[in-house]
Amino acid sequence: MVRARRNCSPVNGVLLLDKPVGFTSNQALQTVKRLLNACKAGHTGSLDPIATGLLPLFFGEATKLTQFLLNADKRYWTVFKLGVSTTTFDSEGEATATRPVTVGLRDIERALLRFQGEIEQIPPMYSAIKHNGEALYKLARAGVEVEREPRPVTVYEIKALGFQDNLLTLEIACSKGTYIRTLAHDLGEILGCGAHVVQLRRLATGDVSIDKAVTLDRLEALASPVERAQLLQPVDSVLHAVPDVHLTSLAAHYLKQGQSVSARHGLAPGWVRLYEGDSRFLGMGQVLDDGQVAPRRLLALTESP
């Protein structure tokens, strides 16, 4: 989360950024925050500097709801270079080994079957995961390597799109927390030649697609923060994967006082989007075991940007 600053604007909503190569997710967020003159901002899931693609940025009251895209599944387009292993498992690292590539596309496709479904990954040393309060990448830069526990992730689809000149192009759909760099490294080890990521592009987060994303160049070309704010979307527009519950005005009144309310929904217990009437978005709530709806993450401002 980026802290608010003085003389800023109370911007509320979501901007779907097509992150350019060379930026960390936080650098991209800081840049867009400045361009919008926004008081408060946050992003949902980091992209490495070499990566491009969909980075949803949340502003103002919308920052209360970042968790719902942070935990969403992801889809990527990526290119692995076979024959070279690196310290970071991508092209930003130093080469640690170079081996001949003696496999073909059919060999690769057979190896990819081992990565489909529920698998365990050992996070790379060059990651933001903490070990005794210290980020792993800081330890790695100091030449320290520590043991990491495997983590369960799910790869829903991993499809080879082409293989030429030792460059393997893939499309991957996976759960949150999946390291594409680790997939590249592990595939390279199975194939016996090593591999690392040279290109990575996020195509989707949950049901939110790159098709609606805005480039940084387009934002910078606009004349003012007010014009740029026109590109913001209402926060509920990126949360359609979560079911919705519509409340009467009376039920919405009590809900906003912090009380659980009765509503017609027919849903199992879990998270829901809450609306007053047909269209006024209130925030997120939960259906309880008894069928009542409880407020959980209500927005102070419910108007669209």
Helices and strands as residue ranges (DSSP letters): E 13-19, H 25-36, E 41-43, E 51-59, G 60-65, H 67-70, E 74-82, E 84-86, E 95-98, H 105-112, G 113-115, E 117-121, E 130-131, E 134-135, H 136-141, E 151-164, E 167-174, H 180-191, E 195-205, E 208-209, G 210-212, E 214-215, H 216-221, H 225-229, G 235-238, E 244-247, H 249-256, E 270-276, E 280-287, E 293-298
